[in-house]
Amino acid sequence: MASLLPLPPAIVGEFVGRAHDDLVRVTEILGAYPSVINASWDWGNGDYETALGAACHSGRKDIAEFLLNHGAKIDLFAAATLGKTALVKAFIQDNPDVLHATGPHGISLVAHAEAGKNRETITYLKSLLHPEKKNHARHPAAKSKPAPKPKRRKAA
């Protein structure tokens, strides 16, 4: 059974901070304080971040997967970072406004996907954000006409 005592704030702060880039220390802290897995740190002005959020916007998929395997709760931003496009689509289908939601530090959903470098998820999100740039492939049988050559004027 987990302790009913609150976690020391310094532990939460270090756990979240180290989740940006230090899997070894994250593993050590989680071993000593298993209930820290879903704790969040308030950076101020309502900017809350969990260790999973830190790992995701930093592009540390190894740390994110480790945290998920140890009980972290997946969210939209983690799904985007980890290339779980089906989950991202489900979130957006359920509530289209989440396309414009921001995660820790105001980082956008598409920036999370870019941190994870999953082309499918990035392409999907950008197609929703910028539908005018969607690549409309021409039918292979359609032939494009060459641009007309400008007519030369005769010198007078």
Secondary structure, DSSP 8 states (H G I E B T S, - for coil): ---SS---HHHHHHHHHHTTT-HHHHHHHHHH-GGGGG-EEE-STT-EEEHHHHHHHTT-HHHHHHHHHTT----HHHHHHTT-HHHHHHHHHH-GGGGG-B-GGG-BHHHHHHHHT-HHHHHHHHHHH-GGG------TT---------------
